[in-house]
Amino acid sequence: MHNVNESCYTIQHVNRDDQGNYTCIADSIDGRGLVTTVLKVRYKPEVSIIHDFSEDVHEGGTKKLCCYVGSNPSPTSIRWFNRSQEISVINNATEMCYTIKNVSRYDQGNYTCTAENIIGSGSVRTVLKVKYKPLVLIKHDLIEETNEGETKTFCCYVHSNPAPTSTSWFNENQEISDTHNGTDTCFTIEKVSRYDSGVYTCIAENSIGIGSIATILKVNYKPVVSRKHDLIEEIHEGETKNLCCYVDSNTAITSTRWFNGSQEIFTTDNVTETCYTIKNVSRYDQGIYTCTAENTIGSGSITIVLQVKSNYQLKENAQPLQSVVLGGLLGTIAVLVVGMGILFFHMQRKKKQRILSTINLGSQRGNDDESGHYMEIYTIDESIVMPWQGID
């Protein structure tokens, strides 16, 4: 600009980059003159961070978050926020750091650094990502109850960073279900039995570590009744007999009863062992004895057959030798009787022959011993027949 007494320079939309020294220079025949002025631009804080806007750290480690402020005038305050909650503040500073010790998965999220001055405020945000081993959860109770015969489903849910590489269900030490790269895993037991009772554990794994949770399954079932006796018990008359039954039940036993046939003879409440005593046993005590137990699920029973040996049987059993001798004697007599019968039969047949007999009727014989009278007699089948009667 030439031959002027005044010169102006206009800066439109001034920004912080326009601040600095500005010099006005005028030249004449007498020489050069100049004047310098300093332009200071006031602006709200500009906040920056050196690290990335997404930070990763392992659970249990330490993390330091720092922000830096440029402003004119200087900031009156700098604050750190986790989500919307203020966690740290400093006044009249241009730099601020916030340190998290023993980082947990619950520390992850958005962190914001905010600075203020009389012109306004500025902020910057960073995301903290915490890597941690799986956190395993279940929606049902830690102790689950079900009745025998029903269906039961177990499900576990996994939270982890990074995602789980595998999730498995175990019953004691046996693996029963497995999935890969899944956050939900379920398995079902059809027709639950008492033998399914126990501890079930869901285990998930990723590159950081392993997490697990356990639940206990209790299966309610009707009583199981057992005995220490034989199925058939023998006892002698006059002795004492104890009949005992034992009940296995994982719910309260409402009653245990002994029956002789269909007649109830003894009952107890809420006990696992019940004995019924028979004193001075008689033959009329023998029969079928049944022990029956009940709970809220159902009932179970066991049967014992009692056989009573009488004293008469004992006496017979006490003299086995005499019985053998007597048996042998009776056998010998029987043989003799049969033999005599056969002999008698043959003799009877001979008697059917005619036999001539003479009876002395006074006729003379050759000597005195043979003197006398004689008569003819026929004998047929033990009957005496005279000559004049004739023979048929």
LINLINFEN-V829861 format. One record per run of one state. SS is the DSSP state (a for helix, b for strand, c for the rest). FROM is the first residue (numbers start at 1). TO is the last residue. Records with the same first field share a line. If there is no record, write none. Layout:
SS = FROM-TO ; FROM-TO
This chain:
c = 1-15 ; 19-19 ; 29-30 ; 40-42 ; 49-53 ; 59-62 ; 73-76 ; 83-84 ; 92-94 ; 101-104 ; 108-108 ; 117-120 ; 139-142 ; 148-151 ; 162-165 ; 172-173 ; 181-183 ; 190-193 ; 197-197 ; 206-209 ; 221-223 ; 228-231 ; 237-240 ; 249-254 ; 261-262 ; 269-272 ; 279-282 ; 286-286 ; 295-298 ; 310-310 ; 319-319 ; 352-356 ; 359-367 ; 371-375 ; 381-382 ; 390-392
a = 16-18 ; 105-107 ; 194-196 ; 283-285 ; 311-318 ; 320-351 ; 368-370 ; 387-389
b = 20-28 ; 31-39 ; 43-48 ; 54-58 ; 63-72 ; 77-82 ; 85-91 ; 95-100 ; 109-116 ; 121-138 ; 143-147 ; 152-161 ; 166-171 ; 174-180 ; 184-189 ; 198-205 ; 210-220 ; 224-227 ; 232-236 ; 241-248 ; 255-260 ; 263-268 ; 273-278 ; 287-294 ; 299-309 ; 357-358 ; 376-380 ; 383-386
